[in-house]
Amino acid sequence: MKLIGSHTSPFVRKVRIVLAEKKIEYDFVIDSPWLEDSKVPTINPLGKIPVLVLDDATPLFDSRVIVEYIDNVTPNNKLFPAPNRERTEVKRWEALADGICDAAATAYLEAKRPLAKQNSEWIQRQRDKVTRGLEFMAEQLGETPFCMGTHFSMADIAVGSALGYLNFRFADINWQESHANLGRLHAKLIQRPSFADTLPRD
């Protein structure tokens, strides 16, 4: 199989971390829908990354769909629990982390437009979502070692990817100081090779 994406996308990183944790080999094809000659729209009609192309050429898109598929490919290192309340909790963590990434990416792209065309109110609205998301995330984490308590799961991968993206694009958001427990979780996660080897970069 092959994964189509970039080194900057937190959603692509989330998939790469899952593939590494599951020890699944794949080809990483660098492409971005922002490039003029991008092939992404011909593979994913929504024109977004990541896209996982299976061996039978079936394209899977949306990172949440992709990571759930990958977790079911092999029984080792399960990241999602069986369908029950705990699984719903894991997916809620993932939705929260993805929402923070969506808002942050939207604010980043708007701020890249020429100053005269930027909508400062729109940027602030997205940044407010990030702030509220981090506050809720920190509250939910509390003093537990991982998002779901004592064991590593998909929730931690999603949260770690979101925090890593904020470090990469929003150095002015000092979430480590505001939320020390999130800082401790991120420091723990970055010790894992799957996280260290996928740090976002231009």
C-alpha positions in Angstrom: 0.0 0.0 0.0 1.0 3.6 -0.4 0.3 6.7 1.6 0.0 10.0 -0.2 0.6 13.1 1.9 3.0 15.7 3.2 5.5 16.2 6.0 3.5 19.1 7.4 0.0 17.7 7.7 -1.0 16.6 11.3 -3.5 14.2 9.7 -0.9 12.6 7.6 1.4 12.3 10.6 -1.4 10.6 12.6 -1.6 7.9 9.9 2.2 7.6 9.7 2.4 7.1 13.5 -0.3 4.4 13.3 1.5 2.6 10.5 4.7 2.7 12.5 3.1 1.5 15.7 1.4 -1.4 13.8 4.8 -2.2 12.0 3.2 -2.0 8.6 5.4 -1.3 5.6 4.2 1.2 3.0 5.4 3.6 0.3 5.2 7.3 1.3 4.4 9.5 -1.7 4.9 13.2 -1.1 2.2 15.2 -2.6 0.0 18.2 -1.5 -3.2 19.5 -3.0 -1.7 22.9 -2.8 0.8 22.1 -5.5 -0.1 23.1 -9.1 0.8 19.6 -10.4 -0.8 17.7 -7.5 -2.2 14.3 -8.3 -4.3 14.3 -5.1 -7.6 15.4 -6.8 -7.4 12.5 -9.3 -7.1 10.0 -6.4 -9.3 11.6 -3.8 -12.3 13.5 -5.3 -12.3 15.8 -2.2 -8.7 16.9 -3.0 -7.4 16.3 0.5 -4.6 14.4 2.2 -3.9 11.8 3.5 -5.0 9.2 1.0 -4.1 5.5 1.6 -4.1 3.5 -1.6 -4.6 -0.2 -1.0 -2.8 -2.9 -2.9 -6.0 -3.3 -5.1 -5.8 0.4 -5.9 -8.8 1.3 -3.6 -8.2 4.8 -2.2 -9.2 5.4 1.5 -9.5 9.0 2.6 -10.1 10.9 5.8 -7.6 10.1 8.5 -10.2 8.7 10.9 -11.3 6.1 8.3 -7.7 5.3 7.4 -6.4 4.7 11.0 -9.4 2.5 11.9 -8.8 0.4 8.8 -5.1 0.1 9.6 -5.7 -0.9 13.2 -7.9 -3.8 11.9 -5.3 -5.0 9.3 -3.2 -6.8 12.0 -4.0 -7.9 15.5 -0.8 -6.6 17.1 -0.6 -3.4 19.1 -4.4 -2.6 19.0 -5.0 1.1 19.2 -8.8 1.0 19.3 -10.8 -1.1 21.9 -13.7 -3.3 20.9 -16.9 -1.5 20.1 -18.2 -0.2 23.5 -18.2 3.0 25.6 -14.4 3.0 25.8 -14.1 2.9 22.0 -16.5 5.9 21.9 -14.2 7.7 24.3 -11.2 7.1 22.1 -13.0 8.4 19.1 -14.1 11.4 21.1 -10.5 12.2 21.9 -9.6 11.8 18.2 -12.5 14.1 17.2 -11.3 16.8 19.7 -7.7 16.6 18.5 -8.7 16.7 14.8 -11.0 19.7 15.5 -8.0 21.5 17.0 -6.0 20.7 14.0 -8.7 21.8 11.6 -9.1 25.2 13.4 -5.3 25.7 13.6 -4.8 24.9 9.9 -7.6 27.2 8.9 -6.1 30.0 10.9 -2.7 29.4 9.5 -3.9 29.4 5.9 -5.9 32.6 6.4 -2.9 34.3 7.9 -0.9 33.4 4.8 -3.1 35.4 2.5 -2.1 39.0 1.6 -2.7 41.2 4.7 -5.4 43.3 2.9 -7.4 40.2 2.2 -7.1 38.6 5.6 -10.1 38.3 7.9 -8.8 38.9 11.4 -12.1 38.0 13.0 -12.1 34.7 11.3 -8.5 34.0 12.4 -9.4 34.8 15.9 -12.5 32.6 15.9 -10.3 29.7 14.8 -7.7 30.4 17.4 -10.4 30.6 20.1 -11.4 27.1 19.1 -7.9 25.9 19.6 -7.7 27.6 23.0 -11.0 26.1 24.2 -10.0 22.7 22.7 -6.7 22.7 24.7 -8.5 23.7 27.9 -11.0 20.8 27.5 -8.2 18.4 26.6 -6.2 19.3 29.6 -9.2 19.0 31.9 -10.1 15.6 30.5 -6.5 14.3 30.8 -6.1 15.4 34.4 -3.2 13.6 36.0 -3.5 10.3 34.1 -0.4 9.0 32.2 -2.3 8.6 28.9 -5.6 9.9 27.5 -7.4 6.7 28.4 -5.8 6.2 31.7 -2.8 3.8 32.0 -2.6 2.5 28.4 -1.4 4.0 25.1 -4.2 4.2 22.5 -5.3 6.0 19.3 -6.4 8.9 21.6 -2.8 9.6 22.4 -1.7 9.5 18.8 -4.4 12.0 17.8 -3.6 14.3 20.7 0.2 14.0 20.2 -0.3 14.9 16.5 -2.3 18.0 17.3 0.1 19.2 19.9 3.0 18.6 17.5 1.3 20.7 14.9 0.8 23.6 17.3 4.5 23.4 18.1 5.3 23.5 14.4 3.0 26.3 13.2 2.0 28.3 16.3 5.0 28.9 18.5 3.2 31.8 20.1 0.6 29.4 21.7 2.5 28.4 24.8 0.3 25.5 25.7 3.0 23.7 27.6 3.1 26.4 30.2 -0.7 26.8 30.3 -1.3 23.1 30.5 1.6 21.3 32.1 -0.1 17.9 32.0 -0.4 18.1 28.2 3.3 19.1 28.1 4.2 16.0 30.1 2.1 13.8 27.8 3.7 15.2 24.7 7.2 14.8 26.2 6.4 11.1 26.9 5.0 10.5 23.4 8.0 12.1 21.6 10.2 9.4 23.1 8.4 6.8 20.9 10.2 6.3 17.6 6.8 6.6 15.8 6.5 10.2 17.0 10.2 11.1 16.8 10.5 9.9 13.2 7.5 11.9 12.0 8.0 15.3 13.4 6.4 17.9 11.0 8.7 19.8 8.8 8.5 22.0 5.7 
